[in-house]
Structures are given as structure tokens and as C-alpha cells.
Amino acid sequence: MEILHVSAECYPVAKAGGLGDVVGALPRYINEAGHIAKVVMPMYRTKFLMDNEWEVVHKGGSYMGNWWFEFSVIKEKTNKLGFDLYLLDINGLLDREKVYGYGDDSDRFLAFQIAVLDWVAAWQHHPDVIHVHDYHTGLIPFMLKNCYQYKHISNIPTVLTIHNAQYQGWMGWDYSRKLPSWDPWKWGDLDWQNTINPLASGVKCAWKVTTVSPSYLAELRREANGLENLFEYEKGKCVGILNGIDVKVWDPATDKYIKDHYSIKDVEAGKAKSKMKLCDTFNLDFDKPLIVFIGRLVGEKGAELLPNAIEDAFYYIGRRMCFLMLGSGEPEVEHRLEAMKPMSLNDYNVYLGYNESLAHLMYAGADFLLMPSRVEPCGLNQMYSMRYGTVPMVRKTGGLIDTVKDFGEAGGYGITYNHTAVGDITHGIWRAVELYHNKDKFTEVRNTMMKLDFSWETSVQHYIDVYKNLT
């Protein structure tokens, strides 16, 4: 089979979150399983673009409403990612450094989707499946189904994977005139609560819908930012498939971002060396358990509760632990975390921004990873941390339910709590400190985690089964 993935992100080309990690790994594992996977994404002006060799494979043009635009498609020459990578460029729309955050994002991604389908329509052969990811590509199933110029390829099955249903790409109905000519009787395939909703449209029109964990799929029928009834109605074509992690990138024995490699056989000594580097760099006490947060400083991650939770932990538990925060996001949260630095007694620090190498070092050197998420469709951080022997402290939601079992249960290996609340977070911190000082139990938990298999092989087979059932 040949599968074309269409995405706004793909690591290491351009990444803003877990979507990039998945699209950067899943196609390679599909190829390794004996199929053909390709990826097409916008041609942002990134370092990856400048550092690699490309060839032009297609030039075309199309209308978006009354506006005619030209586009080109280039291909990476060496197949260095393990799959064919294509970048699609539209001057004035996609030729920017950032993935998101522009006032014309709706136009940018709509033009991208139209151009992708125009390109596919020009192929001499066609892919067996078009696999689209999140709302940025959610209108492709609608256009294949209802736009007249794509009727000759409308029999290509489509799969939509939802990485985060909180973001839906809402558009005013004026955008209906920007789509290629379509059957107006099918307006219901676009509409959700009197707006064009690309994610809802994708759920309605895709042949199959997947989410990035089974528990997240169940949650969407109760809480989906307004789409609850839609997921209940369409539940027959939805399936939850847990993401894997790229074990070639995330491996403490070979990680290119850390100097002191280790495995389960020498995990204590190996982690101690990375922890010492972190403590030296950020002025932290090596002898205390090190609790880290790595991620976006936004409400979905419960980030605004971190300052109060840390202050309460110091007050009620005592200064028996160290905290190191890494991330960026809401300015108020960033300001509060930065403002706490002067209160540190060699037990708190923060790095504001995105730093891939520091993130790897933190997974390697930390004792615990804090994830008080309100929404976590799958979560990759907890899987990374467990592979590196770092105990996850997670709120029970989405993929965190499917991947972390509390150490208080038989065979458990993490710390879980029920609510994204300061009290729950602080209680989890207390349990972490107590576990850290129970060396036998801590060693048992660490060894159990590192033996778990979160690789892509099992997940990829589920995707292949989905594709086969459609073709």
C-alpha cells in the first residue's frame, strides 16, 4: 500500500508539539513494515530546508476563491528521514519561519490543502490512502468528496487522525466561496454550529477517524470543545490508537543530545551524571529529588498552577526537593515562574523557551516528571521519561491513563492523581519525595518503567489494519 500523510508539522523539519513527533516517526515505521509512506507539508523557511538538498517535482496553480496562486512541490533527495518527504511552497503564504500564529492562518492552510489535492490529482498513479492530521488538513476529506474538480480521485480513502480536538480551525461562512466549486447541497458536511469547522468536517467526511489514544477517544464523547455529539454520532468509524515513540531518537544508551549514556544495567550511575550537569548549570542541590516540567506553559497543561503548587510544596512538605521548569507559553505564567527564581535556596530554576538538547538532558537527569494536564490526548513526554528512568507524575486523563499505572497498585510504576488542582499536584509531589527516599521501591519502579515497550511497532500495525480495511 501507498499512504500519503498530509500534515502541518513533521519533526525534524518543523515541530510545535506532539503532532510533529508523530508525523516524523509513523511514516518511517510504516515503510519498515513493508509499505510506502510519504509526507507532504508546507515549505516553512526552517533550518532543515536550508541544510538539505531538494529537487522540484511539481509546479502548478489553482484558485482560492477569486485569487489565483502558484505553488511548487520539492522533494528531499536522500530519503534521510526514512520516507519520501515533500514540501509545498506558496509564495506569500507558506514562506515563513513559524508554523502557526499568523493572522491569515486560515488562508495559509486552506491554500495548502487545495494545492495538495491539485498535486495528487496530477499524479499518474494515486496513493491507496490519504492520511490527514488535525484541523489544518481537515477539509481534504470534504473536498475529495464534494468538490467537482476532484471527482476522479474521490474514491481514494481518507483517514483523519485527531491529535488535539481543542483546536478546530473555525472559519466564517465567507470561506465557503474560497473552496473549489462544490455541491452546495452538501453544506452540512462543512457546518457545525453555524460556522465552517474543519475538524468537524473531517470527522464527518473522512472514511475513518483515529485518535491518539483509546482513553482520549472515550473522553471526546464527553468533552470535545463542542463536538461531543458529533463524536457520539460518528463513534462507529472512530478508533483510538496509542502513539508510540521513536526509540531510535529517544534512547538513553545512544541519545545524541546527552554525553553520559546509560541503560537499565547502569541507570543509577548514568542518570546521576546527567543530574549533576543539570544541578551545576541551574544551581540546584544534587542530593534532593529533582522534579521537572517540560512543555508548553498553557492551561491545557495545567501550567498556571505550577507556581502555587511549588510554593505550597515548599511550605507544607519543606524544601526537600528541587524543581526545574522548561517551556514557553502564556506570558503571565512565564512571568510568575521567572519571578520565583529569587526565592530559590538552590532548589528552583526555570528556562523559558524551547531547547531540544536541554529537554533530553532533563529526561536523562531528572528523578520525576510533572504532568498536571487538563487535556492530554496521548502524551509523549511520559513515555520519553519512563524510557529514561524518570518517574512520571500525571493527572489521569487521555493517554496518561493508558500509559501510566500508579506505583501503589500491583505492578505500578508511576504517580497518578485525579484532578488538575494545586492540592492534587502537591500531594503527588509529597508522594514523589517519599518514594525517592525509599530506595528499594524507587529502584523497583525505575526498573519496571525502563522495561516497558512504547515503541511504534504495535501502533503501526493498528494503522496498517485500518488502511487495509479501507482498501
N, C-alpha and C positions, 0 to 999 in steps of 0.2 A: 504493500500500500504506500501511497504518497500523501503526506499530510502537510499542508501549508499553514503555519502558525502566523497569525496577524496580531501584532501587539504594539503598544506604545513604548514598552521597555524591554530590554534584554541585557543582562549582565554578561560581559563587562562593557558593552557598548554604551549603554545609558541605563541608569537604575535610580529609582526613587524609593523603592520598597521591595516587598516580597515578590511582587509581580515580576520584576526584573530577574530575580534569582531563579524563579520557576522557569521562565521562558529561556533563560540561559542554560538550563540543565536538562529539562524534559526532552527537547528535540534530540539532544545527543544520545540519551539513553534509548529513545525510540529507534534511532539509527543502529545502535549497538544490538538491538533486539531483532535486526534484520529488515527493517522497513526504511523508508525515505522520509525524512522530516526536513522541512525548510522553514526559515523565519524571514518575514518581511516587517520592517519597522521604519519610522521616519528617519531621515538623514539629519539628525541634530549635528551641530558643529562641536563634536567631542574630541578628546584626545585620541580615542580609539580610531576615529575616522582619519585623523592626520597621520597616525603611526602605522597604518596598514596599506596594502596595495589593493586596488579595485579595478574592475572593468565595467564599462557601461553595457548593459544587456537589453535595455529597452528605453525608448523615448516615445512620449505620447502627449496627448492633450485632451481636455474634457471641459464641460461646462459645470459650474456650480451655480445654479440659477442662471442669471444673465452674464455671469463672469466667466470668461474663458481663461483657463490656466494650462500651462505646460508643465510636464513632470518628466523626471528621468529615474531609472532604476539602475543601481550599480550592485555588483556582486563582489564579495571578498574573495580574493584569488586563491588563497592557500587552504581554505577549509579549516582554519586553525581552531575554531570552536567545536569542531566535530560535526558540523552540519552546514548546509548552504545558507549563508547569511546575505540578505538583500536589504539595501537601504533605498528608500524612496524619497526623492527631493522635490519640493515645490518652492520655487524662489518666492520669498516674501512671507511664507507661512511656516515652513519646517526648518529653515536655515537659521536656527537659533541654538544657543548653548543649553538652555534648560529644557526639561521635558514638559513641565506644566507651569502654570502660574501667570499666563498671559491673558489679557482681556479678550483676545479673539480665539481662545482655545476651541470653542465650538466650531468655528470655521476651519481651523487648522486640522482637526481630526475628521471632520466631515469630508473635506477635500482629500485627505489621506485615504479614507475608505473608498471614495469614488475612484480614485486613481488606482488603488489596489485591484478593484474589480475590473476596471478597464484593462489593466495589465494582464490579469488572469484570462479575461475574455479573448485576448490576443494570442494566448498560448496555442501551440499546435496540439498539445495534449493537455489534459486538465488534471488537477490533483483529485485524489479519491475523496478527500475530506478537507474542508476549510475550518480550521480551529481558531476561533476568535477569543480574545481575552478582555474582560471588563468592558465598561460602557464606551471606552474610546473607540472600540471596534464593534459595538453592539448593533449598529444599523446595517452591517453587512448582511446578516440573515434576512432582514426586511427587504433590502434592495435586491438580493438574489431572487427572492420570492415574488416581488411585486413590481419591480422596475422593468419596463418593456425592453430596454436595450440589453438586459442580461438574461432574457428568456432562454437563450440557447445554452446557458450554463446553470440554469435554475435547478437542475437535477443534482448538482453537487451537494452532498450532505454537509450540514454545518453543525459545529459543536461550540457552545458558549461556555467558557469557564468563568465563574464569578469569584474573584479574589477578595473583593470587599464591596458589599451591596450598599454601603452607606453613600457611595459616590455613584450617581446615576446619570449625570450629564444632561440635566433638564434643558430644554430649548423651547422658545416660543413657537407658536404655530406658523409664524412667518418663515421659519426654516423649512417648512414643507415645500416651499417654492424653490428651495435650493437643491433639492434632491433631483436626480434624473427622473424623467417623466414616469409617473407611476399610476396605478389604478386607484382612483380616488375612493372607490367603494371599499378599499382596504384601509381606510384611515384609522380604524380601530386597532390595527396592528402597531400603529405609532403612538396612540394616545394612552395616557394614564393621568387621570385627574386633570384633564383639560390642558395638558402640556404634552409636547413630544418628549418622551422619556426613553433614551436609547437603551438603557439597561432593561427596562420593562419590555421594549420592543424585541430585544434579543431573546428574552425568555419566551416570549410568545412565538417567535418565528424560527428560532433555531430548532434543528431536529432533535438535539439532545442538549441538556444543560447539566453542567457539573459544578460542584462547589469544592473547596479545597480541604474539606474535612467532613465526615459524616455528621458530627455534632453540630457543625455550623449550618448544614442543610436543615436539620431539625429546628434550629433556632430561627431560621429565616421565616418559618411559618408562624412564628410568634412575634418576631421583632426584625423588620427589614426596612426600616425608614419609609414606611408607607406601602410597601409591596407585599405585605403579609398575605392578603387574599389571593394575589397572583401566584405566589409560591404554593399555596394550598391547592389552588385550581390546577396548576401545572405539575403537581408532585409526581405524576406518573412518568414524566420524561426526565426527571431530575435524579441525580445520583451524587453522593458525596465520596470523593476520592482524596485521601490524605496525601498532602505533598510529601515528597522525600527531600533529602538534602544531598548536595553534591559531595560525596565522601572523598573525591579526589582533591577538592578545594579545602574542605573542612576536615582536616586530619591532623591531630597534634604531632603525629610522627613525621609529617612531611610539609607542614604548613610553611609557605614561603614568607609569611609575614612575621614569623617568630623564629628566634635563633635557637632556643633551647627546646629541642624536640623531645617527645616522650610518648610512651604507650601505657597501657594498663599495667604493665610489669613494673614500671618505674614512675608511676603517675605522681606520687607524693614529692619525690625529688624534682621531677621535671616541672611541676606546677610551682614549686617553691622558687625556682629561679625566675620564672616569669612574674610571680607575685613580687619578688624583691625588686625587679625593674620598675614595676608599677609604683611600689611604695617609695622608691628612691625618686622617681620622676614627679610624683604628686604629693610627696611629703606626708606619707601615711605610715602608721605603725604596723610593721610586718607581723607582730605577734597576735594581733587581733584578727578575727574573721573579716574578710573583705567581701562586701556586698556591692554589686554593681548594677546599674541600669544602662541598657544600650538600646536606643530607639528614638522615635520621634516624640518630641515634647508636646503632645496634643492630648485632648480629652479622651480620645479613643483608647489611649494607652494609660489613662489614669494619672498622667504626668503632673497635673496641677496639685495632686495630693501628696507628692513626694516631699516637698519641704516640710509640711506639717507632720507627716509620718516620721521623717528623720528627727525632727525636733522632739516629738513625743517619745521616740525610741531612746534618745539620749536622756530624756527626763525620767522616764519610767523604768527603763532597763538599765540605765547607766551607760557610760561611754565605753562599752565593752566590744564595740565593733567599729569598722571603718566603712565609709561609703564613697564610691566613685561613680559619677554620673557622666554619660556620654550621649549627646544628642543635640538636636535643634528643633525649633518649632515656634510655639506661641511666645511672643515677646515677653508677656507678663511672667510666664513660667521660667523662661530663661533668666529674667531679671531676678526673680526670687531665689533661684538656685545659685546664681552668681553672688547675690548679696549674703549668702550664708557662709561664704568662704572665710571671712574674718573670724567667725566663731569657732573655726576648726582648732582642735587640740591634737593635731596630727591624726585626725580621724575623718576628714571630709574634704572632697575636692570635686570639681566639675570641669569638663571640657565641652565647650559649646561649639557645635559644628559636626561635620561628617568626616570621619577619619577611619578608613578601612583597616589600615595596619594596626591602629590602636584598638579597634574593636576585636581583632583577632588576638592581640596580646591580652586584652581583658578577659576574653573567654578562657584563655590559657592560664592566666594568673589568678583569677577570682575564685573565691570559695562558693559564692552564691550569686545567682542572677535573679533580679527582682522584675516581675512582670505583672503589675496590678491592672491588667487590661479590662476595659469595659467591653471592647469588641476585639476579637482575635480569630478571624476566620480559620486560619490554620496555625500560624505562628511557626517561624523557623528558628527564632532565637533560642527557644528552649531546647530544640533538637541539637543546635550547634553546641550549646552549653553542656549538655549531657555527654556528647561525644568527647568533650574536653575535660570531663570530670568535674564540672561546675554544677552545683545543685540548683535546679530552678525553683523559684518561689512564685507560684502563679495563682491567679484567680481562676476559678473553674468556669470557663466559658469556651465555646467553639473548639478549635483544635487542641487547646490546652487540656480539655477534658480527655481527648483521645490519646494524648501522648504523655501525660504526667500523672503518676499514681502516688498518693501521699505515703511517706515512709512509715506512717502509723498503721497502715494496712499491710496485710501479708504480702511480701514481695515488693513493697513500695519503695520508691527511690526519689521522691521529690517532696516539696512542701506546697500544699494547696489550701485555699480558703474560698469562701463563698461570695464575698461582696467586694466591690471596688470602693472601699471605705478606709479611712485612716485607722480605725480600730482593728480591722482585719489585717491590714498591712503590718501594723505594729506588732500584732500577735504573731504573725508569720516571722517577723524579724526576731522576736524573742525565741521562737522555736528553732530558728537557724542558729542562734548563738548557743543554745543548749545542745543542739546536735553537734556543733563544731567541737565542743569540749567533751563530748562522748566519743572518744577517738575510735573505739571499736565499731560503733554503729556508723559513724561518719565514713570510715573506710569501707564498710559493707555497702552503704548506699552508693558511694562513689564507684565501686567496682561493679555494682549491679547496673548503674547507668551506662557505663562505658561498654558493656556487653550488648546493649540494645542495638537493634538494626533499624535505622531510619533512612536507609539508602533508597534510591529511586526504583530499584528493580521491581519490587512488589507493586508500587503505584503505577509504574509504566505498563505493566501487564493489564491492569484495570483499564487504562486508557486504550490500549490496543484492543481489548474486548469491546469497548464502546465503539471504536471505529469499525471493527469487523461486523458488528450487529447492524450498523448503518449501511454498510456497503454490500 
